[in-house]
Amino acid sequence: MLIHLHSQATTTPKVRAEIQASDEPAWVLAERFGTTEQTVWKWRKRDSVNDLSHTAHRLQTTLTPAQEAVAVALRKALLVSLDDLLAVVREFLNPDVSRSGLDRCL
């Protein structure tokens, strides 16, 4: 069976299931499995023993959807580099836009 664990995971699905099924105090389980009490509490609250996604559910952006559409249209029409487009967008659309935010938009 192939298990995909988060790279920093200190427990396995089997250990997590044991934590969820146990009535012992959190400090006892933490000591037994080599984790912290907070880890025990976290797995007791969850319904599943699988890792949850760590990607952002909503990307932080300063551009509105209309500004994003204008930026994409400018890129297609002018065929300029990202840095040149960033200068144009900062000058005329939104002075707070970041280079990485504009890159994600494109």
C-alpha positions as CSV (number, residue, x, y, z in Angstrom):
1,M,0.0,0.0,0.0
2,L,1.4,3.4,-1.0
3,I,1.0,6.0,1.7
4,H,1.5,9.7,0.9
5,L,2.5,11.5,4.1
6,H,3.2,15.1,4.5
7,S,7.0,15.6,4.6
8,Q,7.0,16.8,8.2
9,A,4.5,14.2,9.4
10,T,5.6,12.6,12.7
11,T,2.8,10.0,12.7
12,T,1.4,7.4,10.3
13,P,-2.2,6.6,9.6
14,K,-2.0,3.5,11.9
15,V,-0.7,5.7,14.8
16,R,-3.4,8.3,14.1
17,A,-6.1,5.7,14.2
18,E,-4.7,4.4,17.5
19,I,-4.8,8.0,18.9
20,Q,-8.4,8.5,17.8
21,A,-9.5,5.2,19.3
22,S,-7.7,5.6,22.6
23,D,-9.2,7.0,25.8
24,E,-5.9,7.6,27.5
25,P,-4.7,11.1,28.4
26,A,-3.0,13.1,25.6
27,W,0.3,13.3,27.5
28,V,0.5,9.5,27.7
29,L,-0.1,9.0,24.0
30,A,2.3,11.8,23.1
31,E,5.0,10.1,25.2
32,R,4.2,6.7,23.7
33,F,4.3,7.8,20.0
34,G,7.0,10.5,20.3
35,T,4.8,13.4,19.5
36,T,3.5,16.5,21.3
37,E,0.2,16.7,23.1
38,Q,-1.0,19.2,20.5
39,T,-0.5,16.5,17.8
40,V,-2.6,14.1,19.8
41,W,-5.4,16.7,20.3
42,K,-5.3,17.5,16.5
43,W,-5.8,13.9,15.5
44,R,-8.5,13.3,18.0
45,K,-10.5,16.2,16.6
46,R,-10.3,14.9,13.0
47,D,-12.6,12.4,11.4
48,S,-10.0,11.0,9.0
49,V,-6.4,9.8,9.5
50,N,-5.3,11.3,6.2
51,D,-3.1,14.4,5.8
52,L,-5.0,17.5,4.8
53,S,-3.9,19.8,2.0
54,H,-1.4,22.5,2.9
55,T,-1.9,24.6,-0.2
56,A,-3.6,27.9,0.1
57,H,-7.3,27.7,-0.5
58,R,-7.5,31.3,-1.7
59,L,-4.5,33.1,-3.2
60,Q,-3.8,36.5,-1.9
61,T,-3.9,39.0,-4.8
62,T,-4.2,42.8,-5.1
63,L,-5.6,42.7,-8.6
64,T,-9.4,42.7,-9.2
65,P,-10.8,40.3,-11.8
66,A,-11.2,43.2,-14.2
67,Q,-7.6,44.3,-13.7
68,E,-6.4,40.7,-14.2
69,A,-8.3,40.6,-17.5
70,V,-6.6,43.8,-18.6
71,A,-3.2,42.6,-17.6
72,V,-3.7,39.3,-19.6
73,A,-4.9,41.2,-22.6
74,L,-1.9,43.6,-22.5
75,R,0.4,40.7,-22.3
76,K,-1.2,39.0,-25.4
77,A,-1.3,42.3,-27.4
78,L,2.1,43.8,-26.5
79,L,4.1,40.5,-26.1
80,V,6.2,42.1,-23.4
81,S,8.3,40.5,-20.7
82,L,6.9,40.0,-17.2
83,D,9.1,42.8,-15.8
84,D,7.9,45.3,-18.5
85,L,4.3,44.3,-18.0
86,L,4.8,44.7,-14.2
87,A,5.9,48.3,-14.8
88,V,2.9,49.1,-16.9
89,V,0.5,47.4,-14.5
90,R,2.0,49.3,-11.5
91,E,1.8,52.6,-13.4
92,F,-1.7,52.4,-14.8
93,L,-3.7,49.6,-13.0
94,N,-2.5,48.9,-9.4
95,P,0.7,50.3,-7.8
96,D,0.6,47.5,-5.1
97,V,0.8,44.5,-7.4
98,S,3.7,42.2,-6.8
99,R,5.8,40.5,-9.5
100,S,4.8,37.0,-8.2
101,G,1.1,38.0,-8.1
102,L,1.2,39.2,-11.7
103,D,3.0,36.0,-12.7
104,R,0.3,33.8,-11.0
105,C,-2.3,35.9,-12.8
106,L,-0.7,35.2,-16.2
